[in-house]
Amino acid sequence: MAKFKKKASKTSQAISTASLPDIVFMLLFFFMTVTTMKEIDLKVIIQKPQATEVKKLENKSLVKYVNIGPPIKRFQAKFGQEAIIQLNDQFAKVRDIGPWVNAERVKMDASNRAKMTTALKVDKTTKMGVVTDVKQELRKAKALKITYIADKTTKSNF
């Protein structure tokens, strides 16, 4: 009777790393194309008010933000502590809102211009007079789709 011998196991072969750079660059390009960078630096303090009925914005590329609140510490010496308007990365006056709306519309595709929504991010301590002035300027600029940004309340006050 013949005996079967096990072959002596050879040392394990090393894994080929030839394709490793390809994989690394593929991942790098993937994350470079998918990642979105922060568009603006917030220069005003915003403590969002609480709301019970909150709805998510669907197409955020069609939303343009108007930030209203007191300036952050490093700008308080220049602008004071009263609420100020921030459009994109710049402080603005109420009269600057109309030209800003028109400039933002020009940047958009023609098919999406009518769908543009203006979102007001307003600090909860801001006086309503400033918000009313902003809304009047938006009305003059024919930016009639307005939404307010708020946080959802955790408990009901009813």
C-alpha positions in Angstrom: 0.0 0.0 0.0 1.3 3.4 -0.9 1.6 6.1 1.6 0.5 9.6 0.7 2.7 12.3 2.0 1.7 15.8 2.5 3.8 18.2 0.5 5.7 20.6 2.7 3.9 23.9 2.7 5.9 26.6 1.0 6.2 30.1 2.4 3.1 32.2 1.7 3.5 34.5 -1.3 3.6 38.2 -0.7 0.5 40.2 -1.8 1.2 42.3 -4.8 1.1 46.0 -4.1 1.3 47.1 -7.7 -2.3 48.2 -7.8 -2.2 50.1 -4.5 -1.4 53.5 -5.9 -4.2 53.2 -8.4 -6.7 52.4 -5.6 -5.4 55.3 -3.5 -5.7 57.8 -6.4 -9.1 56.5 -7.2 -10.3 57.1 -3.7 -8.6 60.5 -3.6 -10.4 61.6 -6.8 -13.7 60.2 -5.5 -13.6 62.3 -2.3 -12.4 65.4 -4.2 -15.4 65.3 -6.5 -18.0 64.3 -3.8 -16.9 66.7 -1.0 -18.5 70.1 -0.8 -16.6 72.9 0.8 -18.1 75.4 3.2 -19.3 78.3 1.0 -19.4 81.2 3.4 -17.9 82.1 6.8 -20.5 83.2 9.3 -19.7 86.6 10.6 -22.8 87.0 12.7 -24.0 85.2 15.8 -27.2 83.2 15.1 -29.1 81.4 17.8 -32.0 80.0 15.7 -35.5 80.2 17.2 -37.5 77.1 18.1 -40.4 76.0 15.9 -42.9 73.1 16.1 -43.6 72.7 12.4 -40.2 72.3 10.6 -39.7 71.2 7.1 -36.4 70.3 5.4 -35.4 72.3 2.3 -35.4 70.1 -0.7 -33.0 71.6 -3.2 -30.4 73.6 -1.3 -28.7 74.8 -4.5 -31.7 77.0 -5.1 -31.6 78.5 -1.6 -29.8 81.8 -1.0 -29.2 82.8 2.6 -29.6 86.1 4.3 -28.0 86.0 7.8 -29.1 88.6 10.4 -27.7 88.9 13.8 -25.1 90.6 16.0 -21.6 90.5 14.6 -19.1 88.0 16.1 -16.6 89.4 18.7 -13.8 90.4 16.3 -16.3 92.7 14.3 -18.1 94.2 17.3 -15.6 97.0 17.7 -16.3 98.2 14.2 -20.0 97.4 13.8 -21.3 97.4 17.4 -23.5 94.8 19.0 -26.8 95.6 17.1 -28.1 93.1 14.4 -26.4 93.4 11.1 -27.1 91.8 7.7 -24.6 89.4 6.1 -25.0 88.5 2.4 -22.6 85.7 1.4 -19.3 86.7 3.0 -19.9 90.5 3.4 -21.8 92.7 5.7 -24.5 94.7 3.9 -27.1 97.4 4.3 -30.8 96.9 3.6 -30.4 98.8 0.3 -27.8 96.2 -0.9 -30.3 93.4 -0.9 -31.9 94.1 -4.2 -28.7 94.2 -6.2 -27.5 91.0 -4.3 -30.7 89.2 -5.3 -30.2 90.2 -8.9 -26.6 89.1 -8.9 -27.5 85.7 -7.4 -30.2 85.2 -10.0 -27.7 85.9 -12.8 -25.4 83.1 -11.4 -28.2 80.6 -11.6 -29.4 78.6 -14.6 -32.3 80.3 -16.5 -34.6 77.4 -15.7 -34.0 77.7 -11.9 -34.2 81.5 -11.5 -38.0 81.4 -10.8 -37.4 78.6 -8.2 -34.9 80.6 -6.1 -35.8 80.7 -2.4 -34.4 83.2 0.0 -33.8 81.8 3.5 -33.7 84.1 6.4 -31.3 83.0 9.2 -32.2 85.4 11.9 -30.9 85.5 15.5 -33.8 85.1 18.0 -32.9 88.4 19.7 -33.0 90.4 16.5 -35.6 93.1 16.4 -38.4 92.5 14.0 -38.0 95.9 12.3 -34.8 94.8 10.7 -36.5 91.6 9.4 -39.4 93.6 8.1 -37.0 96.0 6.2 -35.2 93.0 4.7 -38.5 91.5 3.6 -39.6 94.8 2.0 -36.4 94.9 0.0 -36.9 91.3 -1.1 -40.4 92.1 -2.2 -39.1 95.0 -4.3 -36.5 92.7 -5.9 -39.3 90.2 -6.7 -37.8 87.6 -4.5 -41.1 86.4 -3.1 -40.2 82.9 -2.0 -39.0 83.3 1.6 -38.4 80.8 4.3 -37.2 81.1 7.9 -34.6 78.8 9.3 -35.4 77.4 12.8 -34.6 74.5 15.0 -37.3 71.9 15.9 -38.5 72.1 19.5 -38.1 68.9 21.5 -41.1 69.5 23.7 -44.5 71.0 23.0 -45.6 74.2 24.8 -49.3 73.3 24.4 
